Structures are given as C-alpha cells and as structure tokens.
Amino acid sequence: MQWHDLKIPVVDTHADSMLDVVYNRRRLGERSDHGQLDIPRALEGGLTLQCFSCWVEPEYKPERALSRQLEFFDRFWQEVAVNGEHLAVVTDLASLEQVLSSNKLGGIISVEGAEALGTSPGLVRLFHRLGVRLMSLTWNERNALADGAGEDPGGGGLSRAGRAIIAEMEQVGIIVDVSHLSEASFWGVMETKKRPLIASHSNCKTLTPHRRNLSDDQIRAVAKAGGVQGITFVREFLGGTEDINRVIDHMAHALDVVGDSLHLGLGSDFDGVQNPVGGLEDVTCLPRLADQMSHRGFDDATVANILGGNYVRFLRTYWKNPQISHL
C-alpha cells in the first residue's frame, strides 16, 4: 500500500473467501459485488499477503472432514493456476520475498480447525507438502486435539494428541494459530510450544467479553512468545459501536497491554461475516483504516507495523531457520 509517502506491506491473516469458491458462488480472480475480498479488490486496497482460510463446515465433521479439507486445498490450487499473473503462493522465505518485491497478491493456505488430521502427525506432514503454513487446532467445538472456544467454561484443554500435533507442526514449519481455542487449551499450547505463534483473528476480552476474544494475560503471552495478534472486524467480537473506530479501540487496547507496537496485526475475517462493520465494507477500505488510525494518533511507524510490518517480520524470522528434518 502506498500511504503517507510510505510503501507499506499489508498482511491479513484470516479471510474465508475460499468458502465462496468451494460453493461455486464466485472466483477469486473475478471482481465481485458479493463478499468482501477477491484478487482485484485486494490489489486495489493495497493488500500484499492474504491467509486464505480453509474451514471445514461442522456437518462434515468428523467422518468426512479430511475429504472436505482436501477439496478446499484443491480449489485453492486451481485458483492459483488460473490467476498466476496476479496471485502467488507463499510457503517460505524465498516466495515471501518474491511477493514483497512484486505487484502480485501473496496467498498462504491456512487451516481453521484441524479435525481433518484426526490425531495423525503424518497428515501434518502431508498438509505441509500441499502448501499449508498456518493452522489452528480447533474451531469452536471440542475435537481430539483440544477444546475450542465454544466449550468455555468447560474443563478440557489440550490433549496428548494435541501436543504431538503441535510438535509436528513446529517441526515441519506450520505456524500454530491460537485463535478459537478455549482458555485451558490456549494455556496448554503456551506450555507446549517451542516456536513463535500467532492469534490470527482475535480481539480484546477486556473491551468485549466474548468467548472468542483474548484476555490481557493471553495478549501478553502471545507477545512474549514472539507472536502477533490479528485484530478482527467481526461485529460480535468488537462490541461497542461495531465500526471502524471500534476496530481501532481494540488495537489501542492491545498496544497498551503489550507496551509496544511490534505484536499487533490484521485478521479481518473478510467473507466470514454477512454484515461487515461500517467503514470496512470490503478489502478496498484498508487505506481508510490506515487514515483513521493516523487520525486517532497512531504514528506512521505504528500504522505500518500493524498493517503488515509485524507479520512480515514474524514470517521472515520463522522461515529464516526452518526446523524441517523429515519431509
């Protein structure tokens, strides 16, 4: 994004646009009046890198979760084949740098809820081969790996199988995403992890006491782990005015909790909501978000960090010394 005489990389760690593709409602390469994100609008809005979530619907779980998950991966790679002029897959440091120096949109395959794995570390390795680089253990419900946020205040947390899956993810280079975990599962992950992690799309529980938001202690823990919290645009998670200014309220709170601007980013949840917040109706509104952050008193360095600088720094660090040893 070109903003205030700065060239800023813009990174979003969560969008559900692939769901529309899988349902044949639209294609990523075609500008649409439906939904909030496609390649033409992303490039217009200055987006540099998008994590495309592959979320298996509850009706497919658990028996048909793997086949449904593979369908998402297949459709993503079909979109890449058709849109190669404007879309590039990012899987490592080299492909990240190529996207940052190009005019293409970078795409990372992410998984929201790991039910398709069952308890198999071998499938983690296979998912990595298919391009997955970010994965959460759960969506909202409980599975064999952990309890999701929808189980709170349940007593379950991270299972033994969940610990083994995290170890395998870190070994092959799939980033652990702690969004959607129950509090017990979150702290279990923090006790287990060996590498930095992210919360791809989670807001601040102190401002809005929603089960999907993070407490101040959790926000500090993500930062201490070298991670990044992606502020999301979902009305229910925002509370208050449920508009662009409320998004910035959550940003400001997270900044105050951590004490610096190095651990905050964007996790829009575009195409995961039917009613986007006012002022952020689709991805073309991202320059408006930057302007409003500046108007609220964020300096240019903080704006640049939140829009994408922190995630770029995270990925460069994560991929600089990969731990892969048995692919």
Secondary structure per residue as TSV (DSSP state, phi and psi in degrees):
chain	resnum	aa	ss	phi	psi
A	1	M	-	360.0	133.1
A	2	Q	E	-91.6	116.1
A	3	W	E	-149.7	129.5
A	4	H	T	50.4	45.1
A	5	D	T	62.8	16.2
A	6	L	E	-113.1	142.8
A	7	K	E	-98.2	107.5
A	8	I	-	-112.1	125.6
A	9	P	-	-71.3	135.3
A	10	V	-	-115.9	125.2
A	11	V	E	-126.1	135.1
A	12	D	E	-127.2	122.5
A	13	T	E	-93.9	8.6
A	14	H	E	-158.7	118.6
A	15	A	E	-146.2	144.2
A	16	D	-	-101.8	27.2
A	17	S	H	-61.1	-28.1
A	18	M	H	-64.4	-22.5
A	19	L	H	-62.4	-42.1
A	20	D	H	-64.0	-37.0
A	21	V	H	-65.4	-46.4
A	22	V	H	-63.0	-34.5
A	23	Y	T	-84.7	5.8
A	24	N	T	59.7	31.0
A	25	R	S	-83.5	-30.0
A	26	R	-	-166.9	172.9
A	27	R	-	-117.7	151.0
A	28	L	T	-64.7	-31.7
A	29	G	T	-82.5	-5.3
A	30	E	S	-107.2	127.4
A	31	R	-	-64.9	131.3
A	32	S	-	-128.2	154.6
A	33	D	S	-89.5	-3.3
A	34	H	S	-105.0	152.3
A	35	G	S	68.6	-170.0
A	36	Q	S	-121.1	-9.9
A	37	L	-	-148.7	130.2
A	38	D	-	-147.2	174.3
A	39	I	H	-62.4	-48.0
A	40	P	H	-59.4	-43.3
A	41	R	H	-71.0	-34.4
A	42	A	H	-62.0	-44.8
A	43	L	H	-66.7	-37.4
A	44	E	H	-63.2	-37.9
A	45	G	T	-80.0	-1.8
A	46	G	T	85.2	13.6
A	47	L	-	-69.9	136.3
A	48	T	-	-103.3	-42.8
A	49	L	E	-143.4	128.0
A	50	Q	E	-125.2	129.2
A	51	C	E	-85.0	117.1
A	52	F	E	-94.3	108.5
A	53	S	E	-73.0	137.3
A	54	C	E	-113.7	100.7
A	55	W	-	-112.2	119.8
A	56	V	-	-82.9	125.4
A	57	E	-	-65.6	149.6
A	58	P	G	-55.1	-33.2
A	59	E	G	-66.5	-14.3
A	60	Y	G	-92.9	-6.8
A	61	K	T	-98.4	144.4
A	62	P	T	-92.3	-20.8
A	63	E	T	-63.0	-37.6
A	64	R	T	-106.2	14.7
A	65	A	H	-64.6	-41.9
A	66	L	H	-65.8	-45.7
A	67	S	H	-64.0	-37.2
A	68	R	H	-68.4	-40.5
A	69	Q	H	-61.0	-42.9
A	70	L	H	-65.0	-31.9
A	71	E	H	-63.1	-40.9
A	72	F	H	-60.9	-46.6
A	73	F	H	-60.6	-44.1
A	74	D	H	-60.6	-43.5
A	75	R	H	-67.5	-35.6
A	76	F	H	-61.9	-47.3
A	77	W	H	-66.5	-29.4
A	78	Q	H	-63.2	-42.3
A	79	E	H	-62.9	-38.7
A	80	V	H	-63.5	-42.7
A	81	A	H	-62.5	-38.3
A	82	V	H	-78.9	-31.6
A	83	N	S	-113.6	27.6
A	84	G	T	-58.4	-23.2
A	85	E	T	-68.9	-26.2
A	86	H	T	-124.1	-6.8
A	87	L	E	-132.2	129.1
A	88	A	E	-128.3	136.0
A	89	V	E	-78.2	135.1
A	90	V	-	-110.9	120.4
A	91	T	-	-131.4	-10.8
A	92	D	S	-159.1	-177.1
A	93	L	H	-63.8	-41.4
A	94	A	H	-63.1	-46.0
A	95	S	H	-69.9	-30.5
A	96	L	H	-63.2	-48.4
A	97	E	H	-64.2	-35.5
A	98	Q	H	-62.1	-43.2
A	99	V	H	-66.1	-41.2
A	100	L	H	-64.1	-24.5
A	101	S	T	-101.9	10.8
A	102	S	S	-118.9	-177.5
A	103	N	S	-105.9	15.0
A	104	K	S	-89.0	159.4
A	105	L	E	-85.9	127.5
A	106	G	E	-85.3	141.7
A	107	G	E	-125.4	128.7
A	108	I	E	-111.7	132.1
A	109	I	E	-81.0	124.9
A	110	S	E	-123.7	155.5
A	111	V	E	-118.8	128.2
A	112	E	E	-107.5	96.5
A	113	G	-	95.4	117.2
A	114	A	-	-99.9	30.3
A	115	E	G	-57.0	-32.4
A	116	A	G	-62.7	-23.0
A	117	L	G	-72.9	-21.4
A	118	G	T	61.5	-115.7
A	119	T	T	-129.5	25.0
A	120	S	-	-94.7	110.7
A	121	P	H	-60.6	-28.8
A	122	G	H	-61.1	-35.8
A	123	L	H	-70.7	-28.7
A	124	V	H	-59.5	-45.7
A	125	R	H	-63.0	-39.8
A	126	L	H	-66.0	-43.9
A	127	F	H	-58.3	-40.3
A	128	H	H	-61.4	-43.1
A	129	R	H	-61.3	-31.2
A	130	L	T	-82.8	-2.6
A	131	G	T	111.8	-2.7
A	132	V	E	-67.8	132.0
A	133	R	E	-130.9	-0.3
A	134	L	E	-147.3	134.8
A	135	M	E	-154.5	136.3
A	136	S	E	-99.0	150.3
A	137	L	S	-72.6	-33.5
A	138	T	-	-133.5	163.6
A	139	W	S	-97.0	-128.8
A	140	N	S	-89.0	-21.2
A	141	E	S	-95.9	174.5
A	142	R	-	-80.2	142.8
A	143	N	-	-136.5	-166.7
A	144	A	S	-71.1	-12.1
A	145	L	S	-99.8	-35.2
A	146	A	-	-169.5	170.7
A	147	D	-	-90.4	137.6
A	148	G	B	-86.9	173.1
A	149	A	G	-60.6	-27.3
A	150	G	G	-69.0	-12.8
A	151	E	G	-86.9	-16.0
A	152	D	T	-60.7	137.7
A	153	P	T	-93.4	48.3
A	154	G	-	-64.1	164.7
A	155	G	S	-93.8	-5.2
A	156	G	-	-79.2	161.9
A	157	G	-	-145.7	-137.1
A	158	L	-	-80.2	129.3
A	159	S	-	-86.6	172.0
A	160	R	H	-61.0	-40.6
A	161	A	H	-63.7	-38.0
A	162	G	H	-62.2	-38.6
A	163	R	H	-64.6	-39.2
A	164	A	H	-67.1	-37.7
A	165	I	H	-66.7	-41.4
A	166	I	H	-60.8	-43.9
A	167	A	H	-60.1	-40.2
A	168	E	H	-71.5	-39.6
A	169	M	H	-57.8	-46.5
A	170	E	H	-67.0	-32.6
A	171	Q	H	-66.9	-44.0
A	172	V	H	-87.0	-19.2
A	173	G	T	105.3	29.1
A	174	I	-	-97.6	122.0
A	175	I	E	-69.9	134.4
A	176	V	E	-80.5	130.4
A	177	D	E	-111.6	121.2
A	178	V	-	-94.4	1.7
A	179	S	T	-64.1	146.1
A	180	H	T	80.7	-1.4
A	181	L	B	-81.4	150.5
A	182	S	-	-67.5	164.9
A	183	E	H	-62.2	-42.2
A	184	A	H	-62.3	-40.6
A	185	S	H	-67.0	-40.3
A	186	F	H	-55.5	-50.3
A	187	W	H	-69.6	-29.3
A	188	G	H	-64.3	-40.5
A	189	V	H	-63.2	-42.6
A	190	M	H	-62.7	-33.3
A	191	E	H	-75.0	-23.0
A	192	T	H	-96.2	-36.5
A	193	K	-	-63.0	149.1
A	194	K	-	-116.0	-14.7
A	195	R	S	-124.0	164.9
A	196	P	-	-60.1	157.0
A	197	L	-	-143.1	174.8
A	198	I	E	-133.4	163.3
A	199	A	E	-113.4	99.0
A	200	S	T	-64.8	-33.7
A	201	H	T	-155.5	83.8
A	202	S	-	-144.8	136.2
A	203	N	-	-102.5	-161.5
A	204	C	B	-106.4	118.2
A	205	K	T	-66.6	-29.3
A	206	T	T	-61.3	-36.3
A	207	L	T	-81.5	-39.2
A	208	T	S	-139.1	107.9
A	209	P	-	-76.6	61.4
A	210	H	-	-96.2	145.9
A	211	R	T	-60.3	-22.3
A	212	R	T	-87.5	-7.0
A	213	N	S	-91.2	164.4
A	214	L	B	-101.7	139.3
A	215	S	-	-71.5	166.7
A	216	D	H	-60.2	-39.1
A	217	D	H	-62.9	-39.1
A	218	Q	H	-67.2	-40.6
A	219	I	H	-60.3	-44.9
A	220	R	H	-63.9	-36.8
A	221	A	H	-65.9	-41.0
A	222	V	H	-60.6	-45.1
A	223	A	H	-64.3	-44.1
A	224	K	H	-62.0	-30.2
A	225	A	T	-78.8	3.8
A	226	G	T	80.2	18.7
A	227	G	-	-98.5	-174.1
A	228	V	E	-135.6	137.8
A	229	Q	E	-101.2	123.7
A	230	G	E	-92.9	113.9
A	231	I	E	-73.1	132.9
A	232	T	-	-110.4	160.6
A	233	F	-	-103.1	18.2
A	234	V	-	-76.5	127.4
A	235	R	H	-54.0	-46.3
A	236	E	H	-63.3	-30.9
A	237	F	H	-83.6	-18.3
A	238	L	H	-84.7	-43.9
A	239	G	-	64.6	-168.0
A	240	G	T	57.1	-131.2
A	241	T	T	-77.7	-13.1
A	242	E	-	52.7	46.2
A	243	D	B	-140.9	-171.4
A	244	I	H	-58.8	-35.0
A	245	N	H	-69.3	-31.7
A	246	R	H	-70.9	-33.9
A	247	V	H	-56.8	-44.3
A	248	I	H	-70.9	-30.6
A	249	D	H	-56.8	-45.3
A	250	H	H	-67.4	-38.6
A	251	M	H	-59.2	-48.0
A	252	A	H	-62.0	-39.1
A	253	H	H	-64.8	-46.2
A	254	A	H	-61.4	-39.7
A	255	L	H	-61.0	-42.5
A	256	D	H	-64.4	-40.1
A	257	V	H	-65.0	-44.3
A	258	V	H	-81.4	-37.0
A	259	G	S	94.1	1.9
A	260	D	S	-152.1	178.6
A	261	S	S	-108.3	23.9
A	262	L	S	-99.1	2.8
A	263	H	S	-133.6	29.9
A	264	L	E	-133.3	140.5
A	265	G	E	-150.0	-161.1
A	266	L	E	-112.4	136.6
A	267	G	-	-140.6	73.2
A	268	S	-	-55.9	-40.5
A	269	D	-	66.8	28.2
A	270	F	B	-54.8	140.8
A	271	D	T	68.3	4.5
A	272	G	S	-101.5	0.6
A	273	V	-	-130.1	147.7
A	274	Q	S	-87.0	-25.2
A	275	N	S	-128.7	85.2
A	276	P	-	-64.5	157.1
A	277	V	-	-71.5	152.4
A	278	G	B	-61.0	131.9
A	279	G	T	93.2	-15.0
A	280	L	-	-130.9	53.7
A	281	E	S	-67.0	-30.2
A	282	D	S	-158.7	-176.0
A	283	V	G	-66.4	-20.1
A	284	T	G	-69.4	-10.4
A	285	C	G	-87.6	0.7
A	286	L	H	-60.0	-37.3
A	287	P	H	-61.6	-31.9
A	288	R	H	-65.1	-38.1
A	289	L	H	-62.6	-43.3
A	290	A	H	-60.4	-44.4
A	291	D	H	-61.5	-42.0
A	292	Q	H	-70.6	-35.0
A	293	M	H	-60.8	-43.1
A	294	S	H	-63.8	-42.3
A	295	H	H	-61.8	-31.1
A	296	R	T	-82.4	0.4
A	297	G	T	105.0	3.4
A	298	F	-	-73.2	130.7
A	299	D	-	-74.3	167.8
A	300	D	H	-60.3	-37.3
A	301	A	H	-64.4	-40.4
A	302	T	H	-66.3	-43.3
A	303	V	H	-57.8	-47.7
A	304	A	H	-63.7	-39.8
A	305	N	I	-61.2	-47.6
A	306	I	I	-70.0	-40.5
A	307	L	I	-63.9	-30.7
A	308	G	I	-179.7	-19.9
A	309	G	I	-58.2	-39.3
A	310	N	H	-67.4	-41.2
A	311	Y	H	-69.4	-36.9
A	312	V	H	-62.0	-44.6
A	313	R	H	-62.1	-42.6
A	314	F	H	-59.1	-49.9
A	315	L	H	-65.2	-40.4
A	316	R	H	-60.6	-42.7
A	317	T	H	-67.9	-43.5
A	318	Y	H	-64.3	-40.6
A	319	W	H	-92.6	-6.4
A	320	K	H	-66.6	-38.4
A	321	N	S	-126.8	73.4
A	322	P	-	-61.5	146.9
A	323	Q	-	-95.8	10.6
A	324	I	-	-66.2	130.2
A	325	S	-	-139.0	-11.2
A	326	H	-	-144.4	42.1
A	327	L	-	-80.7	360.0
